[in-house]
Structure formats: structure tokens, C-alpha cells
């Protein structure tokens, strides 16, 4: 489970770094939008996977309620 979280966080960090790189460098428009788009996709996918993983983990740890 820890390796999965490291992979997800790495994906988000790579996306953030690529967006930062795109903004801080003087790039041509095509290169800028390519790097910016890929960074945004990495961030969105990473956050979505993290959300799904935490939701599954919450379901596993949530105690089942029984009717009396």
C-alpha cells in the first residue's frame, strides 16, 4: 500500500514540476501548451487515483452496521 501511495504522490509531483517548468521558462507556444497539458493531466489523474484509493480504504476500515 505504501508503494502505491508513493507512486501516486510522485505522479502529482511530476505534474506540478512540469507545470512550474512550463511557466518559468521562455518556451514556444506549442512546447508550453504540451508541457502544461501533460502536467495538468498528471495532476488530475494522480488526485483521482488518490481519491479512489482513499475511498476504498475508508470502505474497508469502516465497520459494518448491523440492524438490531
C-alpha positions in Angstrom: 0.0 0.0 0.0 2.9 2.4 0.8 4.4 1.9 -2.6 1.1 2.7 -4.2 0.9 6.0 -2.3 4.5 6.9 -3.2 3.7 6.2 -6.9 0.5 8.4 -6.7 2.3 11.3 -4.9 5.2 11.0 -7.4 2.7 11.4 -10.3 1.3 14.6 -8.7 4.8 16.0 -8.0 5.9 15.3 -11.6 2.8 17.1 -12.9 3.4 20.1 -10.6 7.0 20.3 -11.6 6.2 20.2 -15.3 3.6 23.0 -14.9 6.2 25.1 -12.9 8.8 24.4 -15.6 6.4 25.5 -18.4 5.7 28.8 -16.6 9.2 29.6 -15.6 10.9 29.0 -18.9 10.7 31.1 -22.1 9.2 28.4 -24.4 7.5 28.4 -27.7 3.7 28.3 -27.5 3.4 24.7 -28.7 6.0 23.4 -26.3 4.5 25.4 -23.4 1.0 24.0 -24.0 2.2 20.5 -24.4 4.2 20.5 -21.2 1.4 22.4 -19.4 -1.3 20.0 -20.6 0.7 16.9 -19.7 1.4 18.3 -16.3 -2.2 19.1 -15.7 -3.2 15.6 -16.8 -0.7 14.0 -14.4 -2.1 16.1 -11.6 -5.7 15.3 -12.3 -5.0 11.5 -12.7 -2.9 11.4 -9.6 -5.5 13.2 -7.5 -8.3 11.0 -8.9 -6.4 7.8 -8.2 -5.6 9.0 -4.7 -9.3 9.8 -4.1 -10.4 6.4 -5.3 -7.7 4.7 -3.2 -8.6 6.5 -0.1 -12.3 5.9 -0.7 -11.7 2.1 -1.0 -9.5 2.2 2.2 -12.3 4.0 4.0 -14.8 1.4 3.0 -12.5 -1.4 4.1 -11.9 0.2 7.6 -15.5 1.3 8.1 -17.2 -1.1 10.5 -20.4 -2.7 9.2 -23.5 -1.7 11.0 -25.9 -4.4 11.9 -29.6 -4.0 12.4 -31.0 -5.0 15.8 
